[in-house]
Each structure stands twice: as structure tokens, then as C-alpha cells.
Amino acid sequence: MEVVVVGLIVAILLYVASLKLNPWVICSNCKNTPKIKGSVAKYAHHVCPQCKGTGQTLRFGRRFIFGEPMPPHKR
């Protein structure tokens, strides 16, 4: 039983450290291509509304635990 509790604590600590070191992930909406082509006019494009053109979104839990990090650089 103690091994399970210690393993769970270690897993939580690793997740929190990972949130601190790597707060950004590839945007699930645009897959890191922030300019999405239009559905009618294929030559037109717009900026991804989810990541606002950065290609990255904040990981789940980051804002809750550590607050808002510096925004990623735009490509």
C-alpha cells in the first residue's frame, strides 16, 4: 500500500514539474499551422481562433497551478 502511495506522489510531482518546464503544446485545432485555409475560397486563410496564430496552446493544469506563462513566440 505504501508503495502505491509513494508512486502516486512521485507521478504527481513529475507532472507538476513538467507543467512548469513545458507549459505549451501544439494546438489541437490547427496542428501548429496557425493559418487555416478557408472552406469556400481555398486561396484565402485566417488565423486559428484557438491559438491566435502562435500554433501552440497552454497545457491542461498549467494556468490553474502556476498562472499564465509568457506567451510563445509567433512563427
ChimeraX attribute file (.defattr): number of C-alpha atoms within 10 A of each C-alpha:
attribute: neighborCount
match mode: 1-to-1
recipient: residues
	/A:1	6
	/A:2	7
	/A:3	8
	/A:4	9
	/A:5	10
	/A:6	11
	/A:7	12
	/A:8	12
	/A:9	12
	/A:10	12
	/A:11	12
	/A:12	12
	/A:13	12
	/A:14	12
	/A:15	13
	/A:16	16
	/A:17	12
	/A:18	13
	/A:19	19
	/A:20	14
	/A:21	9
	/A:22	12
	/A:23	22
	/A:24	18
	/A:25	14
	/A:26	16
	/A:27	21
	/A:28	12
	/A:29	16
	/A:30	19
	/A:31	13
	/A:32	18
	/A:33	17
	/A:34	23
	/A:35	17
	/A:36	17
	/A:37	15
	/A:38	11
	/A:39	9
	/A:40	7
	/A:41	8
	/A:42	9
	/A:43	8
	/A:44	11
	/A:45	13
	/A:46	12
	/A:47	16
	/A:48	20
	/A:49	12
	/A:50	15
	/A:51	18
	/A:52	15
	/A:53	20
	/A:54	21
	/A:55	25
	/A:56	25
	/A:57	19
	/A:58	19
	/A:59	15
	/A:60	12
	/A:61	13
	/A:62	18
	/A:63	13
	/A:64	8
	/A:65	11
	/A:66	12
	/A:67	9
	/A:68	11
	/A:69	12
	/A:70	7
	/A:71	12
	/A:72	13
	/A:73	9
	/A:74	10
	/A:75	9
